[in-house]
């Protein structure tokens, strides 16, 4: 990118006074020639062009003494001088159109422009295409113009106009006022240049110039400049560029468009001068010029000016500098020199402690990164980086990060060698986008499994192109490992990453500031320690990058763009009204193009991302709006056919709602309808906690994170013990147990109540008492109806009542008491004690249910034996036995009655017998 600088000339106060005096004199002379004095206008134009050229060389001389980049500015200044020459030509064309004195002006301006351009090109001051085009084109155009003028001035209209013009001029200058003014002007000029101040300043200026060009510093710099110029122009790249430039110039001027333009230009000039008025005016103008320049004052001033100009430009110093400047301009704009910018800081000249490089914290456990020297590199005087390991594992080192341009071609080079047992080397450019928190997003494999020489240091070069999101990155160098378990080392230095597809010589940059310019790129870079700041200008792509603070300071900062301004990270003070703010890089996953964070004008805040959760990629969104926080999860892979995970959380208005379910298709934009809810939990400030679903539960496991002890309460309100749980307890505020519920899986732990248990009117208290609270009877009934069996030990009771109501019976028949008496009489009675009885127990008497012997040893009719529902022997059915005993009593009563009747009969017979005997 060319740089244009206005020409600068520095004058002292005396110099300014002289210039003002000369300006006053020139102004007076201009007023004297007010009658269209074209001669002085042409002379002034020539002088201005000459002064511009002098200023150009004075400025270039000044810049070389101050800074080393004067060459580029000299190129710019040369271009500016040419532009001034073109401006002279434009001014001349304008004068032709505006008034009839155009002939002399056009001729003078064209000649002057052609002379300046030709001189600049011949002296090598400029190398631009535009100057070369002008040189080749102007000669032809002037020749055609000269031929056209010769033809046009011979017509009668020109002669007529010439006579009229001469008459008008004569009337203007033939008066006393003009003569008096002419005399005053001449006297004033003589007074101005004859003063002692002017003479003193003239001597001082000459002495100052002589001191500047004869100093040792100037001579030394001249020698250095000459050597540098000689070195630059002898390179093959310069010769190649020169050949290419010549070819391009030839191509430019040989095309039909250029020829057409030449013809059109000639035609336009012919139209301007093809009239009689022009010819007449030309003659008059020539006569007037002759009158003006024939005065002795003008001649004296002309001679003085010519002498001063000659003394300035004829010196050997000026000629030498003129040649050096032209050659230096050519050398500085060559591609190889302008593109020599290294983006990698701390790329050689390594020091201890090491700066700019880091040993990676993974790979071989014995990995090392050291600064060392070796005879292969600079005879053992230059520092190298040394990656070492004896293991078959990687030892890797990374550089500091540096900015990158997306979709841009870069060339990387470095020098390296290794011990013979190194498996190989890898070199990567690891890049990421601005705002990324990852170590890297993209891997550029510059060299893979590179086997370097074990006997010398070699240079390796590769060209590659960055991706669309490559904004910054770093270089990583890997020693892949040892192939024999012995110490292996990879040595490397002079790493360079530069723009373009051409590798240029390595030049150590360190932490220096650098400015590089090519035909389509300007790079300004400053690096220090781990901080790198740069400005990179390209057509359609400008980068301003800072590792620290970037400040834009102005009363107003205006972003003039048709597209939204994206600020990835910013601290904005003040107020943004009615604007949507997007943070982060725009997503493009599963059709979702949201931003990671969006602040909307309606006050809502939305965060969107895609994350991996339990090996499943899920879309996540959080929305804060209207006092409510809502989060959404949507799975992107089905966990079953046509089923994608879905989970929502809503917090607001005194309620926390957790919902889980699934969608029947992917829902990356969170707009699917018909979500299936499989469960939810709602905690409401007024309604409490609600659970819905087959797996929802409240879990209690204390400090057991594995949840093997404790209980859970499911959505139905059931209490379920965990696998290792033993008790679920109810405890008073004093710490005593009120109730213990055994919940062990073995069923060993019982249910204990340590307080009275009241169940309706049935009270069970700790005094071994069952109480009927309303004094009603206590019934032991079967669930299907009827009374239930009771198993007990000794039963103490005040009365025993058997329910024998006819209303509850069926198949009632009169019992055969003789039969039942016979059965009772068949019972074997026995005395015994229970095995659990102790010595204090009394002797027991009852029938025996023989549940031991197959052939029963104790007689007890089966009708008196009680069995459970499964037919298992339980004991004696005392109810049947008691009534059978009653039948026996009845039978015995019958026998007693019979005996009593027989006795009475016997007693009567006895009485009769006694009576007879006594009789």
C-alpha positions in Angstrom: 0.0 0.0 0.0 1.7 3.2 -1.1 2.0 6.1 1.4 1.6 9.7 0.3 3.3 12.4 2.3 3.1 16.1 1.5 6.6 17.6 0.8 8.0 19.5 3.8 10.6 22.4 3.6 11.8 23.9 6.8 12.9 27.6 6.7 14.4 30.0 9.2 12.9 33.4 10.0 15.3 35.1 7.7 14.4 32.7 5.0 10.7 33.4 5.5 11.4 37.1 5.3 13.3 36.7 2.0 10.6 34.5 0.6 8.0 37.1 1.6 10.0 39.8 0.0 10.3 37.8 -3.2 6.6 37.0 -3.0 5.9 40.7 -2.7 8.1 41.4 -5.8 6.5 38.5 -7.8 3.0 39.8 -6.8 4.0 43.3 -8.0 5.3 41.8 -11.3 2.1 39.9 -11.6 0.0 43.0 -11.2 2.1 44.8 -13.7 1.3 42.0 -16.2 -2.4 42.0 -15.3 -3.3 42.2 -19.0 -3.2 38.4 -19.4 0.6 38.1 -18.9 0.9 34.5 -19.8 4.6 34.6 -19.8 5.0 35.2 -16.1 2.2 32.6 -15.4 4.2 30.0 -17.4 7.5 31.0 -15.7 5.8 30.7 -12.3 4.4 27.3 -13.1 7.9 26.1 -14.2 9.5 27.6 -11.0 6.9 25.9 -8.8 7.6 22.5 -10.4 11.3 23.1 -10.0 10.9 24.1 -6.4 8.8 21.0 -5.8 11.6 18.8 -7.2 14.2 20.6 -5.0 11.9 20.2 -1.9 11.6 16.5 -2.8 15.3 15.9 -2.7 15.7 18.1 0.4 13.0 16.3 2.2 14.5 12.9 1.2 17.9 14.0 2.4 16.4 15.1 5.7 14.5 11.8 6.1 17.6 9.6 5.5 19.4 11.4 8.2 16.6 10.8 10.7 15.3 7.3 10.1 16.0 4.1 8.2 12.7 3.9 6.4 13.3 7.0 4.3 13.2 5.0 1.1 9.5 4.3 1.3 8.8 7.9 1.9 11.1 9.0 -0.9 9.0 6.8 -3.2 5.9 8.5 -1.9 7.5 11.9 -2.4 8.5 11.1 -5.9 5.0 10.0 -6.7 3.8 13.3 -5.2 6.2 15.2 -7.5 4.8 13.5 -10.4 1.3 14.3 -9.2 2.3 17.9 -9.1 3.5 17.7 -12.7 0.2 16.2 -13.7 -1.6 19.0 -11.8 0.4 21.5 -14.0 -0.8 19.8 -17.1 -4.4 19.8 -15.7 -4.1 23.5 -15.0 -2.9 24.2 -18.5 -5.8 22.3 -19.9 -8.2 24.4 -17.8 -6.6 27.6 -19.0 -7.1 26.5 -22.6 -10.8 26.1 -22.0 -11.3 29.3 -20.0 -9.5 31.9 -22.0 -7.6 32.5 -25.2 -4.1 32.4 -23.8 -4.2 28.5 -23.7 -1.6 28.0 -26.4 1.4 29.2 -24.6 0.2 27.7 -21.3 -0.6 24.3 -22.8 2.8 24.1 -24.6 4.7 25.2 -21.4 2.8 22.9 -19.1 3.0 19.9 -21.3 6.8 20.4 -22.0 7.4 21.0 -18.3 5.3 17.9 -17.2 7.1 15.7 -19.8 10.5 17.1 -18.7 9.8 16.4 -15.0 8.4 12.9 -15.6 11.2 12.0 -18.0 13.9 13.2 -15.6 12.3 11.4 -12.7 12.2 8.1 -14.7 15.7 8.4 -16.1 17.2 9.1 -12.7 15.4 6.1 -11.2 13.4 8.2 -8.8 10.1 6.3 -9.3 9.1 2.8 -10.4 5.4 3.2 -10.5 3.4 2.1 -13.6 1.7 5.5 -13.9 5.1 7.4 -14.4 6.3 4.9 -17.0 3.0 5.2 -18.9 3.3 9.0 -18.9 6.9 8.8 -20.2 6.0 6.6 -23.2 2.8 8.3 -23.9 3.8 12.0 -23.6 6.3 12.1 -26.4 3.8 10.9 -28.9 1.1 13.3 -27.7 3.4 16.3 -27.7 4.6 15.4 -31.2 1.1 15.2 -32.4 0.3 18.5 -30.7 3.3 20.2 -32.3 2.2 19.1 -35.7 -1.3 20.1 -35.1 -0.3 23.6 -33.9 1.8 24.2 -37.0 -1.2 23.4 -39.2 -3.7 25.4 -37.2 -1.8 28.7 -36.9 -1.6 29.3 -40.7 -5.2 30.0 -41.2 -6.7 33.5 -41.8 -8.9 33.5 -38.7 -5.8 33.2 -36.5 -4.0 36.0 -38.4 -7.1 38.3 -38.0 -7.4 37.6 -34.3 -3.6 38.1 -34.0 -4.0 41.7 -35.3 -6.9 42.5 -33.0 -5.1 41.1 -30.0 -1.9 43.1 -30.8 -4.0 46.3 -31.0 -5.7 45.6 -27.7 -2.4 44.9 -25.9 -0.8 48.0 -27.3 -3.6 50.1 -26.0 -3.3 48.5 -22.6 0.4 49.0 -22.1 0.8 52.3 -23.9 -0.2 54.5 -21.0 1.6 56.4 -18.3 0.2 54.5 -15.5 1.7 51.3 -16.7 5.1 52.8 -17.3 5.2 54.4 -13.9 4.2 51.2 -12.2 6.8 49.3 -14.2 9.5 51.7 -13.0 8.3 51.4 -9.3 8.3 47.6 -9.5 11.9 47.5 -10.8 13.0 49.9 -8.0 11.3 47.8 -5.4 12.9 44.6 -6.6 16.3 46.3 -6.5 15.8 47.4 -2.9 14.7 44.0 -1.7 17.7 42.0 -3.0 20.4 44.6 -2.3 19.9 44.6 1.5 22.6 43.3 3.9 20.1 40.9 5.5 19.6 39.1 2.2 23.3 38.9 1.6 24.0 37.6 5.1 21.3 35.0 4.9 22.6 33.9 1.5 26.0 33.3 2.9 24.7 31.6 6.0 22.6 29.3 3.9 25.5 28.3 1.7 27.7 27.6 4.7 25.0 25.5 6.4 24.6 23.4 3.3 28.3 22.9 3.0 28.5 21.8 6.7 25.8 19.3 6.3 27.2 17.5 3.2 30.9 17.5 4.3 30.4 16.0 7.8 31.8 12.6 8.6 28.4 11.2 9.5 27.1 12.1 6.1 30.0 10.6 4.3 29.8 7.4 6.4 26.1 7.1 5.8 26.7 7.7 2.0 29.1 4.8 2.0 26.7 2.5 4.0 23.8 3.5 1.7 25.9 2.8 -1.4 26.8 -0.7 -0.1 23.3 -1.4 0.9 21.9 -0.3 -2.5 24.5 -2.4 -4.3 23.6 -5.5 -2.3 19.8 -4.9 -2.9 19.9 -4.4 -6.7 22.2 -7.4 -7.3 19.7 -10.0 -6.2 17.9 -12.2 -8.6 14.5 -11.2 -7.1 15.2 -7.5 -8.1 16.1 -8.6 -11.6 12.9 -10.7 -11.8 10.8 -7.8 -10.5 12.4 -5.5 -13.0 11.6 -7.8 -15.9 8.0 -8.3 -14.7 7.5 -4.5 -14.4 8.8 -3.9 -17.9 6.5 -6.6 -19.3 3.5 -5.2 -17.5 4.3 -1.7 -18.8 4.5 -3.0 -22.4 1.2 -4.8 -21.9 -0.4 -1.6 -20.7 0.6 0.7 -23.6 0.1 -1.9 -26.4 -3.6 -2.5 -25.8 -6.4 -1.1 -27.9 -7.8 1.0 -25.1 -4.6 3.0 -24.8 -4.4 3.6 -28.6 -8.0 4.7 -28.6 -7.4 7.1 -25.8 -4.4 8.6 -27.7 -6.5 9.2 -30.7 -9.3 10.8 -28.6 -6.8 13.1 -26.9 -5.3 14.3 -30.1 -8.7 15.0 -31.5 -9.8 17.0 -28.5 -6.6 19.1 -28.6 -7.2 19.7 -32.3 -10.8 20.9 -31.6 -9.5 23.4 -29.0 -6.9 25.1 -31.2 -8.8 24.9 -34.6 -10.2 28.4 -34.6 -9.0 31.8 -35.8 -9.4 33.5 -32.4 -6.8 31.1 -31.0 -4.3 31.8 -33.8 -4.7 35.6 -33.4 -4.3 35.4 -29.7 -1.2 33.2 -30.0 0.7 35.9 -32.0 -0.4 38.6 -29.6 0.6 36.6 -26.7 4.1 35.9 -28.2 4.7 39.6 -28.7 3.6 40.4 -25.2 5.9 37.8 -23.7 8.8 39.1 -25.7 8.2 42.6 -24.4 8.0 41.4 -20.8 11.1 39.3 -20.8 13.3 41.8 -22.7 13.8 44.1 -19.7 17.2 44.2 -18.0 15.6 43.6 -14.6 14.0 40.4 -15.8 17.2 39.3 -17.4 19.3 40.0 -14.3 16.9 38.1 -12.1 16.7 35.2 -14.6 20.5 34.9 -14.6 20.7 35.0 -10.8 18.0 32.4 -10.4 19.6 30.1 -13.0 23.0 30.4 -11.3 21.5 29.5 -7.9 19.6 26.6 -9.3 22.7 25.3 -11.1 24.9 25.5 -8.0 22.3 23.5 -6.1 21.8 20.7 -8.5 25.3 20.4 -10.1 27.1 19.4 -6.9 28.6 15.9 -6.7 26.8 15.2 -3.4 23.4 16.0 -5.0 24.1 13.7 -8.0 25.3 10.9 -5.8 22.4 11.1 -3.5 20.0 11.3 -6.4 21.3 8.0 -7.8 21.4 6.4 -4.3 17.8 7.4 -3.6 16.5 6.0 -6.9 18.2 2.7 -6.3 17.1 2.4 -2.7 13.5 3.0 -3.7 13.7 0.1 -6.1 15.2 -2.2 -3.5 12.8 -1.4 -0.8 9.6 -2.1 -2.7 10.7 -5.6 -3.7 8.5 -8.4 -2.4 11.2 -10.4 -0.6 12.2 -7.5 1.6 8.7 -6.1 2.4 7.2 -9.4 3.4 9.9 -10.5 5.8 7.8 -10.3 9.0 7.9 -13.2 11.6 4.7 -13.7 13.6 6.3 -16.1 16.1 7.8 -14.2 19.1 11.0 -15.7 20.8 11.8 -17.7 17.7 15.6 -17.9 18.4 18.2 -16.4 20.7 16.7 -18.3 23.6 17.7 -17.5 27.1 17.5 -19.1 30.6 15.1 -18.8 32.2 13.2 -19.6 29.0 10.7 -17.1 27.8 8.0 -17.6 25.2 7.9 -21.4 25.2 6.2 -23.9 27.6 6.7 -27.6 28.1 3.4 -29.4 27.8 2.1 -31.2 31.0 1.3 -34.5 29.3 3.2 -37.2 27.5 6.4 -38.9 28.6 6.9 -38.7 32.4 10.6 -37.8 32.0 10.0 -35.1 29.4 12.3 -32.0 29.4 12.6 -28.7 27.6 16.0 -27.1 27.8 18.0 -24.2 26.3 21.3 -25.6 25.0 24.0 -25.1 22.2 25.5 -27.5 19.7 28.3 -27.3 17.2 25.8 -28.0 14.3 24.4 -24.5 14.9 26.6 -21.4 14.7 29.6 -23.4 15.8 28.1 -23.9 19.2 27.5 -20.2 19.9 23.8 -20.0 19.1 21.1 -21.1 21.5 18.8 -24.0 20.6 15.6 -25.5 22.2 16.1 -29.1 23.2 13.2 -31.5 23.7 14.4 -34.7 25.5 12.9 -38.0 26.6 14.1 -41.6 27.0 10.6 -43.1 26.8 8.5 -44.1 23.9 6.3 -41.2 24.6 5.9 -37.6 23.5 7.8 -34.6 24.8 6.0 -31.4 23.4 6.6 -27.7 23.7 4.3 -24.8 22.7 5.1 -21.2 21.8 3.2 -18.1 23.0 0.0 -17.3 21.0 0.0 -14.9 18.1 -2.8 -13.4 16.0 -3.8 -15.0 12.6 -5.9 -13.9 9.6 -8.7 -16.3 8.6 -8.6 -17.8 5.1 -5.0 -16.6 4.5 -1.9 -18.3 3.1 1.1 -18.5 5.4 4.6 -20.0 5.1 6.3 -21.7 8.0 10.0 -22.6 8.3 12.3 -23.8 11.0 15.7 -25.4 11.5 16.2 -28.7 13.3 18.2 -31.9 13.8 17.9 -34.8 16.2 19.7 -37.7 17.8 19.5 -40.9 15.7 17.2 -42.7 18.2 14.4 -40.1 17.9 11.3 -41.8 16.4 10.3 -38.6 14.6 9.0 -35.0 15.1 5.6 -33.4 14.7 5.0 -29.7 14.2 1.5 -28.3 14.5 -0.2 -24.9 14.3 -3.0 -25.1 16.9 -5.6 -22.3 16.2 -8.9 -21.1 17.7 -11.5 -18.4 17.2 -11.6 -15.2 19.3 -13.6 -15.8 22.4 -13.0 -19.6 22.4 -12.0 -21.0 25.8 -10.5 -24.2 24.3 -6.8 -24.6 24.1 -7.4 -25.0 20.3 -10.3 -25.5 17.9 -8.4 -26.5 14.7 -5.2 -28.5 14.1 -2.9 -27.7 11.2 -0.4 -30.5 10.8 2.6 -28.7 9.4 5.0 -31.7 9.7 4.1 -35.2 10.8 6.5 -38.0 11.7 9.4 -35.8 10.4 12.7 -37.6 10.6 15.5 -34.9 10.9 19.2 -35.4 10.2 21.4 -36.6 13.1 24.5 -35.2 11.5 23.6 -31.6 10.6 21.0 -28.9 11.1 18.6 -28.5 8.1 15.8 -26.0 7.3 12.2 -27.3 6.7 9.5 -25.2 5.0 5.8 -25.7 4.4 3.0 -23.5 3.0 -0.6 -23.7 4.2 -3.9 -21.8 4.4 -5.8 -20.9 7.6 -9.5 -21.7 8.1 -12.5 -19.4 8.4 -12.3 -19.2 12.3 -8.6 -19.1 12.7 -8.0 -15.8 14.7 -5.1 -16.8 16.9 -2.8 -19.8 17.5 0.5 -21.1 18.6 3.2 -23.5 17.3 3.7 -26.9 19.1 6.8 -29.0 18.4 6.7 -32.7 19.4 9.6 -35.1 20.1 7.6 -38.3 19.4 9.9 -40.4 21.6 12.9 -42.7 21.8 13.1 -46.0 19.9 15.6 -47.7 22.2 14.8 -46.4 25.7 17.9 -44.3 25.7 17.9 -40.5 26.0 16.7 -38.9 22.7 16.9 -35.2 21.8 15.2 -33.0 19.2 17.0 -29.6 18.6 15.3 -26.7 16.9 15.5 -22.9 16.4 14.8 -20.1 13.9 11.1 -20.7 13.7 9.3 -18.3 11.3 5.7 -17.9 10.3 5.0 -15.2 7.6 2.3 -14.1 5.2 2.3 -15.4 1.7 3.5 -18.5 -0.2 7.2 -17.5 -0.3 9.8 -18.3 2.5 12.0 -15.3 3.0 15.3 -15.3 5.0 15.0 -15.6 8.7 15.7 -12.4 10.6 15.5 -12.4 14.4 12.7 -10.1 15.6 12.7 -10.9 19.3 10.4 -8.4 21.0 11.1 -5.6 18.4 8.4 -3.6 16.7 7.9 -4.3 13.0 6.3 -2.6 10.1 5.9 -4.5 6.8 4.3 -3.4 3.6 3.4 -5.3 0.4 1.4 -4.3 -2.6 -1.9 -5.4 -0.9 -1.0 -5.6 2.8 0.3 -3.4 5.6 1.3 -5.0 9.0 2.3 -3.0 12.1 3.3 -5.3 15.0 4.7 -4.8 18.5 5.5 -7.7 20.7 6.9 -7.9 24.2 7.1 -10.8 26.6 3.8 -12.7 26.0 1.9 -9.6 24.7 1.5 -9.1 20.9 -0.3 -6.1 19.4 -0.7 -5.5 15.7 -2.6 -3.7 13.0 -3.0 -5.5 9.7 -4.5 -3.8 6.7 -5.7 -5.7 3.7 -8.3 -4.9 1.0 -11.6 -5.9 2.5 -10.1 -7.2 5.7 -8.6 -5.1 8.5 -7.4 -6.5 11.8 -6.6 -4.6 15.0 -5.5 -7.0 17.7 -4.3 -6.4 21.2 -3.1 -8.8 23.9 -3.9 -6.2 26.5 -6.1 -3.1 26.4 -7.4 -1.6 23.1 -8.7 2.0 23.6 -10.8 3.9 21.1 -10.9 7.5 22.4 -13.0 10.1 20.7 -16.0 12.4 21.4 -18.0 10.1 19.1 -17.2 6.6 17.8 -19.3 5.8 14.8 -19.6 2.3 13.2 -20.5 3.0 9.6 -21.8 -0.3 8.4 -24.8 -1.8 6.8 -24.5 -5.0 8.8 -24.7 -5.4 12.6 -21.6 -4.6 14.6 -20.4 -7.7 16.5 -18.5 -7.1 19.7 -17.6 -10.5 21.2 -16.6 -9.1 24.5 -17.1 -5.5 25.7 -17.6 -3.4 28.8 -20.1 -0.7 27.8 -20.8 2.1 30.1 -24.0 4.1 29.8 -27.2 2.9 28.4 -28.2 0.9 25.3 -31.9 1.4 24.6 -34.1 -0.8 22.4 -31.1 -2.9 21.2 -30.5 -6.6 20.9 -27.1 -7.6 22.2 -25.6 -10.9 21.0 -22.6 -12.4 22.7 -20.3 -15.1 21.4 -20.0 -16.7 17.9 -23.3 -17.5 16.2 -24.3 -21.1 16.5 -24.8 -23.4 13.6 -25.8 -26.8 15.0 -28.8 -28.9 14.0 -30.3 -25.9 12.3 -30.1 -23.7 15.5 -28.5 -20.3 14.6 -28.9 -18.6 17.9 -26.1 -16.8 19.8 -24.7 -18.2 23.0 -26.2 -15.2 24.8 -28.8 -12.8 23.7 -30.2 -9.7 25.6 -33.5 -8.7 23.9 -35.2 -5.3 24.0 -38.2 -6.9 25.9 -35.8 -7.5 28.8 -35.3 -11.2 28.3 -32.0 -12.9 28.6 -31.5 -16.1 26.6 -28.5 -18.5 26.8 -28.2 -21.3 24.2 -25.6 -24.0 23.8 -25.0 -27.6 22.7 -23.2 -29.8 25.2 -22.4 -33.5 25.7 -24.3 -34.9 28.8 -23.8 -38.6 29.6 -22.4 -39.3 26.1 -25.5 -37.7 24.5 -25.4 -34.4 22.6 -28.2 -32.1 24.0 -29.4 -28.6 23.2 -29.6 -26.4 26.3 -31.4 -23.1 26.7 -32.0 -20.8 29.7 -34.5 -17.9 29.4 -34.9 -15.2 32.1 -38.0 -13.2 31.5 -40.9 -11.6 33.5 -39.6 -12.8 36.8 -39.2 -16.4 35.7 -36.2 -18.5 35.0 -36.8 -21.4 32.6 -34.3 -24.0 31.4 -34.8 -26.5 28.6 -32.9 -29.7 27.6 -33.5 -31.4 24.3 -31.7 -34.6 23.3 -30.4 -34.8 19.8 -30.1 -38.6 19.7 -33.0 -41.0 20.4 -32.9 -43.2 23.5 -35.6 -45.3 21.9 -37.3 -45.4 18.6 -39.0 -42.0 18.0 -38.2 -40.8 21.6 -35.8 -37.9 22.4 -35.0 -36.8 25.9 -36.7 -33.6 27.1 -36.5 -31.9 30.5 -37.7 -28.5 31.6 -37.3 -26.4 34.8 -39.3 -23.3 35.7 -38.7 -21.1 38.7 -40.9 -18.1 39.4 -44.0 -16.9 41.1 -43.3 -18.9 44.3 -43.1 -22.2 42.4 -40.4 -24.5 41.2 -41.5 -27.0 38.6 -39.3 -29.9 37.3 -40.7 -31.8 34.3 -39.2 -34.7 32.4 -40.4 -36.5 29.3 -39.6 -36.9 25.6 -40.3 -35.5 22.2 -41.1 -37.6 19.2 -38.5 -35.8 17.0 -35.4 -33.6 17.4 -36.2 -30.2 18.9 -33.0 -28.1 18.6 -35.0 -24.9 18.4 -37.2 -25.7 21.4 -40.4 -25.2 19.4 -41.7 -28.7 19.2 -45.3 -29.3 20.3 -46.9 -32.4 22.0 -44.1 -33.2 24.4 -44.8 -36.3 26.4 -44.5 -35.8 30.2 -43.3 -38.9 32.1 -43.0 -37.3 35.4 -42.8 -34.0 37.3 -42.1 -32.5 40.7 -43.6 -29.2 41.7 -42.7 -27.3 44.8 -45.3 -24.6 45.4 -45.2 -22.0 48.2 -48.9 -22.5 48.8 -49.7 -26.1 47.6 -46.5 -27.8 48.8 -44.7 -30.6 47.1 -46.3 -32.7 44.3 -44.8 -35.7 42.7 -46.1 -37.4 39.5 -44.7 -40.4 37.7 -43.6 -44.0 38.4 -40.0 -43.2 39.4 -40.5 -39.9 41.3 -39.6 -40.1 45.0 -38.2 -38.2 48.0 -35.0 -39.9 49.1 -33.5 -40.0 52.6 -30.1 -41.6 53.0 -28.3 -39.4 55.5 -24.5 -39.3 54.7 -24.7 -42.4 52.5 -24.1 -41.0 49.0 -24.6 -44.5 47.5 -28.1 -44.6 48.9 -27.9 -48.1 50.3 -29.3 -47.1 53.7 -32.3 -45.0 54.6 -35.7 -44.8 52.9 -37.5 -43.2 50.0 -41.1 -42.0 49.7 -42.4 -42.5 46.2 -45.1 -40.6 44.3 -47.8 -42.7 45.9 -46.7 -41.9 49.4 -45.2 -45.3 50.1 -42.1 -45.6 52.3 -39.6 -48.0 50.9 -36.4 -49.1 52.6 -33.1 -49.2 50.8 -31.2 -52.5 50.5 -29.1 -52.1 53.6 -31.8 -50.2 55.7 -32.8 -51.7 59.1 -35.2 -49.4 60.9 -37.5 -46.5 60.2 -38.0 -44.7 63.5 -40.3 -42.1 65.0 -38.5 -40.3 67.8 -39.8 -37.8 70.4 -38.2 -34.4 70.8 -36.3 -35.8 73.8 -34.7 -38.5 71.7 -36.7 -41.5 72.9 -38.2 -43.9 70.4 -41.9 -43.7 70.0 -42.2 -46.2 67.2 -39.7 -48.5 65.4 -40.6 -50.0 62.1 -38.4 -52.8 61.0 -37.6 -52.4 57.2 -34.8 -54.8 56.8 -35.0 -57.1 53.8 -34.6 -60.3 56.0 -37.7 -59.3 58.1 -35.8 -59.8 61.4 -36.7 -56.4 62.8 -40.2 -55.9 64.2 -42.6 -53.1 64.4 -42.5 -51.5 67.9 -44.8 -49.0 69.5 -43.6 -47.5 72.8 -46.8 -45.6 73.5 -50.5 -46.6 73.7 -51.9 -47.4 70.3 -55.4 -46.3 69.8 -57.2 -47.7 66.9 -60.8 -46.5 67.0 -62.4 -47.9 70.2 -59.6 -50.5 70.5 -56.7 -49.3 72.6 -53.5 -51.2 73.1 -51.3 -49.7 75.8 -48.0 -50.5 77.4 -49.8 -52.1 80.5 -50.4 -55.4 78.5 -54.0 -54.3 78.1 -56.5 -54.3 75.2 -59.2 -51.8 76.1 -62.5 -51.2 74.5 -62.8 -47.4 74.8 -66.6 -47.4 74.6 -66.9 -50.6 76.8 -68.2 -52.5 73.9 -67.3 -56.1 73.1 -64.1 -57.0 71.3 -64.6 -59.2 68.3 -62.0 -61.3 66.5 -63.6 -61.8 63.1 -62.5 -63.2 59.9 -62.2 -60.9 56.9 -64.6 -63.1 54.9 -67.1 -63.2 57.8 -67.4 -65.2 60.9 -65.2 -65.4 64.0 -61.5 -66.0 63.8 -59.4 -68.4 65.7 -57.4 -67.2 68.7 -54.3 -68.9 69.9 -53.3 -68.2 73.5 -51.8 -69.7 76.6 -53.7 -69.6 79.8 -56.9 -67.7 79.4 -58.4 -66.0 82.4 -62.0 -65.0 82.1 -65.0 -64.2 84.2 -67.5 -65.9 81.8 -67.4 -67.9 78.7 -70.2 -67.4 76.2 -70.6 -69.4 73.0 -72.7 -68.1 70.2 -75.3 -70.8 69.7 -78.2 -68.8 68.2 -80.6 -70.8 66.0 -80.7 -67.9 63.7 -77.2 -68.4 62.6 -77.3 -72.1 62.2 -78.5 -74.6 59.5 -79.1 -78.4 59.3 -80.1 -78.5 63.0 -80.9 -82.0 64.2 -81.3 -83.6 67.7 -78.1 -85.2 68.8 -77.8 -88.9 69.6 -76.6 -88.5 73.1 -75.8 -92.2 73.4 -73.5 -91.9 70.4 -71.7 -88.9 71.8 -71.5 -90.5 75.2 -69.9 -93.6 73.7 -67.3 -91.3 71.9 -66.5 -89.5 75.1 -66.1 -92.8 77.0 -63.6 -93.9 74.3 -61.2 -91.0 75.0 -57.9 -91.8 76.7 -57.2 -89.3 79.4 -53.7 -88.5 80.5 -51.8 -86.4 83.0 -48.8 -84.5 81.7 -46.7 -81.3 81.7 -45.7 -79.2 78.7 -42.1 -79.2 77.7 -41.8 -75.5 78.4 -43.2 -76.0 81.9 -40.9 -75.6 84.9 -40.8 -77.5 88.2 -43.4 -75.1 89.7 -46.0 -75.9 87.1 -49.0 -77.9 88.3 -50.0 -81.3 86.9 -52.2 -81.1 83.8 -55.0 -83.5 82.8 -56.6 -83.7 79.3 -57.0 -85.9 76.3 -54.0 -86.3 74.0 -53.9 -85.5 70.2 -51.3 -87.9 69.0 -49.4 -86.0 66.3 -46.3 -88.2 66.8 -47.1 -91.8 66.2 -48.4 -93.2 62.9 -50.3 -95.9 64.9 -52.0 -93.8 67.5 -51.1 -94.6 71.0 -53.7 -92.3 72.5 -57.4 -92.7 71.7 -59.2 -89.5 70.7 -62.0 -89.6 68.2 -61.3 -87.4 65.2 -64.4 -85.3 65.8 -62.8 -83.8 68.9 -59.6 -82.8 67.0 -59.2 -79.2 65.6 -57.3 -78.6 62.4 -56.3 -75.3 60.6 -57.2 -74.4 57.0 -54.5 -76.5 55.7 -55.6 -79.6 57.6 -52.8 -79.5 60.0 -53.5 -80.7 63.6 -53.9 -77.9 66.0 -55.3 -79.5 69.2 -58.6 -80.5 71.0 -61.8 -78.8 70.0 -63.0 -78.2 73.6 -66.4 -76.8 72.3 -67.3 -80.2 70.8 -65.8 -82.1 73.7 -67.7 -80.0 76.2 -71.0 -80.6 74.5 -70.2 -84.3 74.0 -69.6 -84.5 77.7 -73.0 -82.9 78.2 -74.5 -85.7 76.0 -72.7 -88.2 78.2 -74.2 -86.7 81.3 -77.6 -86.8 79.7 -77.1 -90.5 78.9 -75.9 -91.1 82.4 -78.9 -89.2 83.7 -81.2 -91.5 81.8 -79.5 -94.5 83.3 -79.8 -93.0 86.7 -83.4 -92.4 86.2 -83.9 -96.0 85.1 -81.9 -97.2 88.1 -83.9 -94.9 90.4 -87.2 -96.4 89.0 -85.9 -99.9 89.4 -84.8 -99.1 92.9 -88.2 -97.7 93.7 -89.7 -100.9 92.3 -87.4 -103.0 94.3 -88.0 -100.8 97.3 -91.7 -101.3 96.9 -91.3 -105.1 96.5 -89.1 -105.0 99.6 -91.6 -103.1 101.4 -94.2 -105.6 100.5 -92.0 -108.4 101.5 -91.2 -106.8 104.8 -94.9 -106.2 105.3 -95.6 -109.9 104.7 -92.9 -110.9 106.9 -94.0 -108.6 109.6 -97.5 -109.3 108.9 
